Amino acid sequence: MFSTDKQMGYQCFVSFFDLRDPSQIDSNEPYMKIPCNDSKITSAVWGPLGECIIAGHESGELNQYSAKSGEVLVNVKEHSRQINDIQLSRDMTMFVTASKDNTAKLFDSTTLEHQKTFRTERPVNSAALSPNYDHVVLGGGQEAMDVTTTSTRIGKFEARFFHLAFEEEFGRVKGHFGPINSVAFHPDGKSYSSGGEDGYVRIHYFDPQYFEFEFEA
């Protein structure tokens, strides 16, 4: 599954390929294409059991599409600006979105019901859920076009950690000299990686204190 961009008069489509069918690959013909007329897709992931996809749009909308029929099963709009990233929890029951509206939000994967909101002062480009703890890490910062006129302190280029249930920030990690474009936890939960506009990918290993930390509500 992938989506095309909406540029120069070309429509945005979501294309589905069955990798078990070599003819689809050879002919470059997907078994299904879904047109996106109103707002292009900016991020998409497979939903639980591969029965649907969850797509974020430039308008801030979230759609759940059937992988069999292509119909829109659920539509919600909790973000006011473009959704930059969608990442699932380990058990695929929840997912977190990152948006240009300065927030990341937690949703139920089946119903798309909004659960939690994590607020910052700058656009959020990426967000990831810890596989072991009730933690979410956010990456972002000032818009890339404005970076040259901004110091690293003002630009808010740190990775920021929030408690999943209490929605409160409890830590920041510096290191990048530009906006963070992507964050991801290691599957064992002992480290995370971040990729930035500065061209660097940084792998961060958590200190022992991180695993001993208990959040006080």
Order of alpha helices (4+ residues) and beta strands (2+ residues): beta-beta-alpha-beta-beta-beta-beta-beta-beta-beta-beta-beta-beta-beta-alpha-beta-beta-beta-beta-beta-alpha
